[in-house]
Amino acid sequence: MTAPSLTFADFQLSPEILKGLEEAGFKNPSPIQAEAIPLVLQGRDLIAQAQTGTGKTAAFGLPAMNQLKHTGRVEVLVITPTRELASQVSDELYRLGQFAKIRTVAVYGGQSISRQAELVRRGSQVMVATPGRLLDHLRAKRFGQFDPAVVVLDEADEMLDMGFIEDLEQIFTYLPKERQTLLFSATMPPLIRKLAEKILKDPVSVKTTSNVTTSKDVAQRYYVVREHERAEAMIRLMESENPDKAIAFCRTKREVDALHQSLLALGYAARALHGDMEQRQREQSIQALKKGEAEILIATDVASRGLDVTGVSHVFNYHIPLDPESYVHRIGRTGRAGQKGIAITLLSSHEYRNLKRIQSVTGANIQGDTVPTLQEMEELKDQKLIHSLMAQPARQGAWRVMKAMEGQIELADLANRALSLLMEKSESGGSDQIGMSLAELARLQERGANYNDKPGRRPYGKFRGGPRGKGGWKKEGGWKKEGGSGGRGKTGPKKPRN
């Protein structure tokens, strides 16, 4: 039986898990799910090699949650390299397991340590954690008895590349010897294979390939901005692009709501779409975009499954997606049926690495650009106004008003005032320069081109603020992990905050 002919019901998952799948819009298992789920249900340790975005979360999450015994403690532990991925995986596992009353908790740096420990003690069955914060909790014994039956390493090669191998080895000294261990990785470098030999017992290996490409009918651009500039950059680009019909993708429903309100306040006909909305509300938002009642739809990835709207001229990625397949899915909403489309991605400098990964996997030609300055915006609007005036047919009523004003005002003064009236509500606001300049972007691209994928090496850091208010970009000094367990060891690389 091939993957397309399989259904999730063929795996004999619980009715509650199947209901969660149906609610999330899953229909047929992907190749990695078809191969991995039966093996995990058999209790086998697993090495799975598959690209991010091929359905790996469901591949390990569904069978692991299907076997929960509801002991009142954490039974499934998922370790991810970044806080963004931890949050995403936790949210997806919660949605898939919600009807089985499965509670998840995300554990990563930047959040209250005591709050995380309290959520674990309250009986969360699934924990998704980053290595640094997890090791900090384990050393301090904040979780009490901690004996997960299933342990998952997600994006193992990323954790290697970020310098977390030693932390992972230490984490496993705190875990029970009798456990099921699942290792998922896009690539299998020697250090990952060595780690697998240490932590897995008689594992079975599966490997799937992913051929994802982007449409040649979609022009793709990216803009590097500071984190606090995202909304302002989005609004500036909306003004400059003036899309006919657009979809903006956000990572979280909170971002969807915030961006939705910002655009509404500026007079845009915007609609929101996320998982917390009732099905009726979702349909109303989609129909509003289809009928032209809304000019932009702001959505999360999960809510947009199966989204099919014709005539979308622009897709905006408010945050760059975490995997190539999500990127391809998003920008595939434009440039359809032979039409041309534009895909615009906002990213911070430390997300540039993810952009390079998407380019490598998809072969996409994503060009870097700069957000228009205030002067450029004014020049653009001037040209649009001139074009509109030249195309505007003269009305009899206008001649009548001009004749009535003869002798009261000079013709040049009249034209100036009329143009001022037209331009009054179209002036751009905000900062003059948003995001990286062309020179700064070129330096970032050069660092990215020189990155040689050595384990533990970070090609670029976070940039924020400008030296003495001059608008430049400054690299943060080093990376230090939460909880005092990071920093540079005797031989190890610097490690990023997670």
N, C-alpha and C positions, 0 to 999 in steps of 0.2 A: 504494500500500500504506500503510495507516494504522498509527500507532504500536502499537495493541493487537495487530495481526496480525503485526507484526515480531517476530523473535527476534534475539538477539545474534549467532547464527550467520549471519544474513543479511549481516552486515557483513564477513564473511570474516576475523574475528579469529583469531589463532593458537590451536591447541588448548589450549596452556598458559593463555592468558588466559581462554578459555572455561571451563576447569576452575576457575579462581579465581572467576569469576562464579557458577558453580554452587555452589561451596563457600560463598560469601557469601550465597546465597539469592536472587540476582537472576534474574528470569525474562524479562520483557519490558521493552524500553527505555521510559523515560519520554519525554514529548514533546521535551524539550531534548536528550536523548540521541539520539533518532531523527533530529533535524535536524542536530545538531552533529557527531556521529561521522563520517558520510560526508564532510563538508566538511574535517574535520581530516585524515582519511585521504588526501584529495586534496592535502594540503599547503597549503591556503588559510589566510590570516590570517583571524581570526574576531572579530566583536563579538557576544557573546551576552547578551541581556537576559533574565534569569530570576531568580525569587526563590530565596533560599537554601533548600536542602533539596529541590530538585526533581530532584536527581541530577546536579548539575553536576560533582562530582568525577569520576564515571565518564565523563561526557560529554567531558571533556578528557583524563582519565587513561588510559582504555582505548585510544584511537587513538594517543596519544603513546607509551605503553609498547609498543604493538604494533609500532612502527617503530624501536625501539631497535637500534643496531648493536653494542652491547656493546664500546665503545671503551676501557673502563677508566676513563672520566671521566664527570662529570655530563653527561647528555644532555638531561634534562628539568628545568627550573627552574620551580617554582610559588611565587609570592609571595602571601602572605596578610596581612591586617591585624593579627591577634592570635596570640599563642603558643598559645592554646587551639585555634584553628582550624588552625594549622600542625600541631599534634600530631594532631588528628583526621584531617586530610587525609593526612598521612604514614602513619598507621595504616591508613587505608582503601586507599590505593594499594599498600601492602605486601601486604595481604590479597588484593587483586585480582591482583597480579603475582607472588605467592609461588611458583607452580608454573613460572613462567618465570624463576625465580632472579633476580628483580629486587630490588635492595636500595635502600631509601629512607633518607634522613637528614633529620631536622628541625633547623633552625638558627634559634634565637631566643635572646633575652636570658634571663639567669638560669641559664644552663648554662655549663660550661667551654668557653672559646674554643678552647683547644688540643685538647680532646677532639673538638669538632665538626670542626675542620680535619683531624684524623687520620682520622675516619670518612669524610670526603670523599676524602682521598688514598687510602684503601683500596679505592676503586672503587665507591662508591655511584652508581647510574645516575640516581636521581631525588632531587632536593633540594627540600624545602618550607621556605621561609624567610620571616621577617618583615623588613620593609625596613631597620630600624635596624641589626640585627645583621648582615644580609647586606652592607650598605654598609660596615660596619666591616671585615668580612673582605676585601671587594674592595679597599678602600683599602690594607690591609696586605699584599695579595697572598698571603694564606695558602693559597689553593687551588691555586697554581701555574697551569697552563694551564686556563682556564675558558672554555669555548665551547659552552654548551648549544645544541642544535639547536631545541628547543621551549621557549618562555618563556610562562608563563601568569600573568596577573594575576587573582587570584580575589578577589571582593568589592571591586572597584575603587572603588565609591562609598564603602565604609567607609574605605578608605585615604585617600580625599580628605577625608572628614569628620574623620579623626583627624590630618590635617595632614601626610600623607606624600607629597604630590605632588612636592615638590622632591627628596626622597630618591629617588623612583622615576625621575625624570628623570636624576638622577646615576647611578643603578644602570645605566640603559640605555647610558650612555657606556662602561661596562666590558664590555658584551655584544657578541657578534659582529654585524656588520651583516646577514650572511646567516643568517637564522633564521626560524622560524615563530612568530608571536606571536598569542596567544589572550587576549582580554579578556572577562571575565565580570563582570556587574554587575547588581544588582537594579533600579537606576535609572540614567539617563544624563544627569546634569547637564552644563552647558556645559563645565566644566573637564575632565570625563572625556572628552567628545567631542574637546576640544582635545588632550588627551594621546594619544588614539587616533590622531589625524591625524599626530602626531609619530612614533609607534613602530610603527604598522601599515602594511603595504603592500597596497593594493588589497583591503581586507578585505570579506568578505561578512557581512551582518548577519542574525541570527535573533532572534526574540522569542517567548517563550511566556508565557502567563498562568497563574496559580495561584489556584484558588479553594478555600481551605482554611478550614473552620469547625469549631468544637468543639460537642459535644453539649450541648443545653440540660438534659439529665438529669445533668450532672456539675457539682457545685458546686466552684468553683476558688478557691484561696487561695494567697497567697505570704507568706513570712516572710523578712525581711532579717536576716542573721546575719553575725558575723565569720567569717573563713575557718576558724579553729581551733574554732569552735563547731558546725560542721555535724553531727558525730556525736552530740554531746550534744543538739542540737536535734532531731535525728531520733529519738533514743530518747525524749525527753520527749514528742514528738508521738505516737509510737507508744503510749506509756502513756495519754495523754489521749484519743486517738481510739479505741483498742482495736478495730482493724479485724478483720472476720471473715476476710477473705482479702485480701492486699495484694501489690503489686509495687512495688519501689523501683528506679529507674533511675539508674545511675551512668555517668560518662563513660568510665572506664577499668577494666580488669580488676583493677588494683591496688586501686582504690577498692571494687570489688565484694568482693574478698577481705577487705579490712580491715573493712568494714561487716558482712559476714557473720560474721566472728569476734567482733565486738563484740556483735552480737545473740545469737549462740549463748552467749556468756559470761553473758548476762543471762537465759538460760533460754528465749529465743524459739525456736520451731521454724522455723528459717530455712534456705533453700537458696540456692545461688549458680548463676549462669548467665552464662558468658562464652566468648569465642572460643577460648581456650586449652584448654577442656575437650573431652574426646572426645564424639562424638555420643551414645554410650550414657549418659554422665554428664548431658548436657544433657536427654535424654529423661527420665531419672530425676528430675531437679529439677522439670521441668514436670509430670510425673505426680504427684509428691508434692503440688504445689499443687492440682492438679485434684482429687485424692482427699481433700484436707483434712489430709494428713499434715504439711504445712508451712503456716504461717500467713502467711509472707512470702517472696517470691522476690526476690533482689537480682540485677539483670541489667544488661548493657550494651545499647545500642541494636542493635548488629550481631547479637548473639546472640538478640535478641528478635524478629527478623524472622519473621512468620507466627505469632507467639505468640497462641493462642486459648484463653483460660481463662474459663469462665463463673463468675459469682458473686464477681468481684473487687469489693470494697467501696471500696478505697482505692488510689490510685496516688501514690507519692512521687517527686518529682524531687530527688534528692540534690544535683545541680547542674542549673540551668536549661539546657535544650538550646540549641544554637547556632542553630537555625532553627525557623520556625513549623511546618513539616511534621512534624519530629520531635516537637514538643510535642503536636500533634494526634494523632499515632500513639501516643504514650505514654499520654495520658489517655484515649484511646479504648479502652484495656483495661478500663475501668470504665464504669458507666452503660450497660450493654448490655441488649438485649432488654427495653427498657422499665423496667429497674431504675434506681434512683438510685445515684450514685457521688460520691466526693470525690477531688479532685486537689490535692495539696499540693506546692508548689515552694519549695525553699530557694535563696536567692541572696544574694550579697554586694552591697554598695551599688554597686560599679562594674559589676555585672551588671544593674542596674535598667534601664539603657538597652535591653538585649536583651529584657527583659520588655515594655517599651513597644512594641518592634518587633513582638513576637509578638501583642500586643493589637491593634495597628494592622492587621496582615495578616489575622488570624483573626476579629477582632471579639469576642474572648473577654472575658467579664466576670470578671477575676481580682482578687479583693479582698485587700487587705493586712490582715494580722493580726499579733498578737504571740504569741510562745511563752508558754504558761502559766508563771507563777512557781511557786515551791515551795508557797507558801500556797494558790494557786489549785488546784494539783495535789492538795493534802491535802483541800481542800474538795470537789473533784470525787470523790475516792476515798471520802470520808465519805458523800456522797450515793449513790454506787454501793453501798456497804456497807449503808446503811439500806434501799435498794430491795431488795437481795438478802435481807436479814433479814426484811423484811415479806412477801416472796414465798416464803420457806422454810417448808414445812409442818413442824409439830412432830412429832418422832419419839418413839416409846415409850421408846427407849433414853436419850434426853435427859432425860425425866421421871425415869427410874430413877436417873440420876447425880445430878440435883438433889435427889431424896429422900434419897439416901445422904449428901449433904453438909449436910442440915438440921442446924442447931445448931452447925456448924463454921465457917460463914461467913455474913455478911449477904448478902441477895439482891442489893443494889446492888453490893457488892464483887465478888460472883460474876460479875455481868453485866460489870463493868468488866474483870475479868481475862479473861473469855471474848472480849470485843472486842479486848483487847490482843493476845491470841493470834492472832486473825484478822488484825490489822493489822500484825503484826510483820514480815512479809515484803513488805509492800506500800508501805513508805515510799519516797518519791522522794528521789533524791540529786542531786548536782551543784550548779551555780550557781543562785542564786535567780532572777536575771534573765538570760535568754539572748536575744541579738539586740536589735534596736531596740525602743524603747518606742513607744507610740502617738504621742507628740509628735515624736520623731525621725523616725518613719515619715511623719508629715504634712509635715515639712519636706522630706524627700526627694521626696515626691510633688509638692510645690509646685515644686521645682526642675525635675522632669521635665515638669510641665505648662507651664512657661515656656520650655522648650528650643525653639529656633526653627530647628533644622537648618541653621544657617549653617556653611559649610565650615570645618573646622579647630577647631571649638568643642567643648569637652567640658563637658556639663552637670553632671556630678558626678564626684567623685574617689573614691578608696578611703578607707574609714574603718577605723580600728583603734585599739584601746586606749581608755582613758578618761582625761580630764585628772585627774591626781593620784589615780587609783584610784577616781574617783567613779562609774565605770560609764557615763560619757557616750561620745560618739563624736567623733573629731577628724579633720578632713580633712588628708591628707598635703599638704605644701607643694610644689606644682608637680609636673610630670612631667619626668623626664630620661631620655633614651635611653641604652642601653648603648653603650659604645665611644666616648663623647665626641663623637658626631656629632649629638646632639640638642640639647635646650634651646631657648631662644628665639633666633631669628635676628633680623636687622634689622627685618624686616617680618612674619615668619612666626609662627604660633601656637605655644604650648607643645605639646610632643609627649609622648605617654605612653610609658612603658617598654614594649618589646615583646620 
